[in-house]
Amino acid sequence: MADAEARAVAGAFGDAAISVDHVGSTSVSGLPAKAVLDLLVGVREPRLDAATAGAMRRLGYARLRSRRSGRVHFRRDGDPGVFVHVEAWGSARWRRHLRFRDRLRSDAGLASAYAELKRTLAAATAGDAARYAAGKRAFVEAAVSREMIDRVAGRSSSSTSPRESNPTRTEDLISRPNVVDAEPKLPIDHALLAATTRMVTR
């Protein structure tokens, strides 16, 4: 599903896109996730033209713009739904999406800690989407920061070296959906979970 949708989105963006990647929880095997695919489009220029917006609209996507940052996203409801993040290729935000995905794929303890944090936040925030998102954001920032990972989890630099991301170029898309409903049976990184939860709830 993610592969087919990534190809469709790449076609809608055309030359404006350099890469399209499957990110988010559904891109990590064994991680509980909502029925929503997250795609990350790395674009040459953050400002999208009317032709791109029109092509996405024909695919059933609604265009969303952040009032605070002005950044553009696309969303399509369904089963599964799809959320398309649009970031400048090579930017800090673009890299953060990919680094977090790759850390979750390569670090079983981190993946379990993230799964547990999501369950904790869902119970603690009682449907408050802003607080839930803020909680996840704090965890992401911790996970992609090598210095914080080493300090919180007590790991050596050699044991936490992230796998370098290899984003898929538009002309050669290879995206693998990994939607798994089962709970992951992985060791939990309790130190990172506890430290991140304290940051979120204090």
Protein Blocks (a to p, Z undefined) as FASTA:
>chain_A
ZZmmmmmmmmmnmmmpmbdcdedjklpghiacddbdcdddddfblbacfklmmmmmmnop
acdddfklopacdddedjdddddddddehiaklmmmmmmmmmmmmmmklmmmmmmmmmmm
mmmnnopaklmmmmmmmmmmmmmmmklmmmmnopafklmcccddddddfklcccdddddf
bdcdddddfklmmmmmmmmmZZ
